[in-house]
Amino acid sequence: MALTGATGFLGLRLLDELLRRHRSVTVLARGAPDQVLERLTRGLDRFAAPHTTAGLAARVHVVPVRLTEENLGLTGSAHRELADALDVVWHCAGNTTLDGDPAVLRRVNVEGTRQVLALAGAGRRLPAVFHVSTAFVAGARRTGTVYEDELTDAYGFEGSYERSKYEAERLVHAWARATGRPAVVFRPSVLTTGLPPHPDLPEHPLLNIERALTEIGREHFGPGRGPELLLPGQSRFRLAGRPDGQLNLTPVERAAAVMARLAELPRGEGVQTYHVVHGRDTPVDVLRALVERLAGVPVAIVPELPDPTPHESLTDYVGGVFRYLRQRRRYDDSRVRAALGPPDVPQDIGVEYLMAGLRPPDTGRPPMTRRPPPHLPDPRPEGTHR
Ligand SMILES: NC(=O)c1ccc[n+]([C@@H]2O[C@H](COP(=O)([O-])OP(=O)(O)OC[C@H]3O[C@@H](n4cnc5c(N)ncnc54)[C@H](OP(=O)(O)O)[C@@H]3O)[C@@H](O)[C@H]2O)c1
């Protein structure tokens, strides 16, 4: 069994789930294997059960790959040997920069998927394919119900990340048609955690709200954030959105567990797609209250913002996080419910839970900077991720 993206926010939780179920996992990652293993160990140590992390070196086999290169950057024989050893391939690696350079996103998310599919296609044991997509392949459609069988570009996309993930999913369909092999696509919504940030843990999407506010504050008023977001005489910071909007936010731990359970089901034909979402959408008002807590100033969601202050107008440009305040669509997850039964309704996503995942406990200070992977000077050069 192989997994890409194990060093990431979701991949680390998936690795935990897979190690609970299987004796060993082959991790396909960039960087020196001993350093990758060290990162995985430090990360898992923050939340996984001790029996998962005990003896990790004997259970996790790290194969260094270059995701976007032919044969994953391996020699022909090494590629064949790897492919033939696999019974399952999980593809979770991806670039999650919402407004990233389309060429970079395409290379990592589309070409990376192509290479992972080629690996699965080459294996003599016909490995099962589990592809991690996103509910946001639904694109710029802001209302209505999105079904698991839908995959269209008819609504356009909110940003280059969404488009690249859509194109990657299309590749999975083309691969399944061409090979006659089944594949499973998981579409999680925005993933969250209540686990406080720590340098040994991968960052997560909501940290980008904090980063965006800091960026706005710094841009106009020098370092720092808070009351500086307001001009003299201005009583509240306004964000364009739907006051009655809603977004689907799902705890990452639960999403990984649901995917691992779905992966144990007998495989059907063609591509099976699952919306891995929370049973209840989170009101945009919860996000408004979160921004209010982070910014330390009153915040209002307004349908139109025809006269933005200079710093309010920046919200359109800081990485694309705030545009999602305009959504009110829901995701149908009938397939997941049919397969696993009615969802255990996890906790509602509230401000306290979200704050817990954004602040080290008891400090109230902004989160510590993530320790950069040893092989990369800065793992997040492009700023905003989902
Ligand atoms: N987070 C969410 O809310 C969310 C929601 C829906 C879907 N998803 C999907 O879930 C998957 C994982 O997301 P995540 O939040 O866990 O992202 P993440 O924390 O940014 O992790 C990304 C993973 O992909 C690897 N990666 C990125 N670029 C790479 C490259 N050029 N070559 C090789 N490996 C590369 C990273 O390796 P390094 O550690 O070496 O950088 C890391 O292991 C993605 O496919 C994403 O589209 C995420």
The ligand as a Tripos MOL2 file, in Angstrom:
@<TRIPOS>MOLECULE
LIG
   48    52     1     0     0
SMALL
NO_CHARGES

@<TRIPOS>ATOM
      1 N1         -7.0040   20.8200    3.6930 N.am      1 LIG1
      2 C1         -8.2350   20.8570    3.2220 C.2       1 LIG1
      3 O1         -9.1190   21.5560    3.7480 O.2       1 LIG1
      4 C2         -8.5950   20.0320    2.0330 C.ar      1 LIG1
      5 C3         -9.9450   20.0070    1.6570 C.ar      1 LIG1
      6 C4        -10.3230   19.2410    0.5640 C.ar      1 LIG1
      7 C5         -9.3620   18.5300   -0.1270 C.ar      1 LIG1
      8 N2         -8.0520   18.5940    0.2440 N.ar      1 LIG1
      9 C6         -7.0780   17.8240   -0.5460 C.3       1 LIG1
     10 O2         -6.3710   16.9650    0.3480 O.3       1 LIG1
     11 C7         -5.0520   16.7790   -0.1150 C.3       1 LIG1
     12 C8         -4.0950   17.0970    1.0110 C.3       1 LIG1
     13 O3         -4.3090   18.4430    1.4310 O.3       1 LIG1
     14 P1         -3.6120   18.9910    2.7440 P.3       1 LIG1
     15 O4         -4.5040   19.9890    3.3560 O.co2     1 LIG1
     16 O5         -3.1510   17.8450    3.5700 O.co2     1 LIG1
     17 O6         -2.3870   19.7650    2.1100 O.3       1 LIG1
     18 P2         -0.9780   20.0800    2.7330 P.3       1 LIG1
     19 O7         -1.0230   20.0740    4.2190 O.co2     1 LIG1
     20 O8         -0.4940   21.2850    2.0340 O.co2     1 LIG1
     21 O9         -0.0970   18.8280    2.2950 O.3       1 LIG1
     22 C9          0.2220   18.6320    0.9510 C.3       1 LIG1
     23 C10         1.0000   17.3460    0.7920 C.3       1 LIG1
     24 O10         1.3380   17.2150   -0.6010 O.3       1 LIG1
     25 C11         2.7550   17.2150   -0.7280 C.3       1 LIG1
     26 N3          3.1700   17.9920   -1.8940 N.ar      1 LIG1
     27 C12         2.7800   19.2280   -2.2270 C.ar      1 LIG1
     28 N4          3.4060   19.6330   -3.3440 N.ar      1 LIG1
     29 C13         4.2160   18.6070   -3.7100 C.ar      1 LIG1
     30 C14         5.1240   18.3960   -4.7950 C.ar      1 LIG1
     31 N5          5.3330   19.3470   -5.7060 N.pl3     1 LIG1
     32 N6          5.7720   17.2240   -4.8580 N.ar      1 LIG1
     33 C15         5.5760   16.2830   -3.9120 C.ar      1 LIG1
     34 N7          4.7390   16.4060   -2.8760 N.ar      1 LIG1
     35 C16         4.0590   17.5570   -2.7840 C.ar      1 LIG1
     36 C17         3.2950   17.8710    0.5300 C.3       1 LIG1
     37 O11         4.6240   17.4460    0.7230 O.3       1 LIG1
     38 P3          5.6750   18.3500    1.5640 P.3       1 LIG1
     39 O12         5.2980   18.1130    3.0070 O.co2     1 LIG1
     40 O13         6.9950   17.7960    1.1980 O.co2     1 LIG1
     41 O14         5.4740   19.7680    1.1540 O.co2     1 LIG1
     42 C18         2.3180   17.3370    1.5760 C.3       1 LIG1
     43 O15         2.6430   16.0190    1.9270 O.3       1 LIG1
     44 C19        -4.8740   17.6930   -1.3320 C.3       1 LIG1
     45 O16        -4.9870   16.9010   -2.4840 O.3       1 LIG1
     46 C20        -6.0310   18.6740   -1.2220 C.3       1 LIG1
     47 O17        -6.4430   19.0990   -2.4960 O.3       1 LIG1
     48 C21        -7.6490   19.3260    1.3120 C.ar      1 LIG1
@<TRIPOS>BOND
     1     1     2 1
     2     2     3 2
     3     2     4 1
     4     4     5 ar
     5     4    48 ar
     6     5     6 ar
     7     6     7 ar
     8     7     8 ar
     9     8     9 1
    10     8    48 ar
    11     9    10 1
    12     9    46 1
    13    10    11 1
    14    11    12 1
    15    11    44 1
    16    12    13 1
    17    13    14 1
    18    14    15 2
    19    14    16 1
    20    14    17 1
    21    17    18 1
    22    18    19 2
    23    18    20 1
    24    18    21 1
    25    21    22 1
    26    22    23 1
    27    23    24 1
    28    23    42 1
    29    24    25 1
    30    25    26 1
    31    25    36 1
    32    26    27 ar
    33    26    35 ar
    34    27    28 ar
    35    28    29 ar
    36    29    30 ar
    37    29    35 ar
    38    30    31 1
    39    30    32 ar
    40    32    33 ar
    41    33    34 ar
    42    34    35 ar
    43    36    37 1
    44    36    42 1
    45    37    38 1
    46    38    39 2
    47    38    40 1
    48    38    41 1
    49    42    43 1
    50    44    45 1
    51    44    46 1
    52    46    47 1
@<TRIPOS>SUBSTRUCTURE
     1 LIG1         1 GROUP 0 **** ****
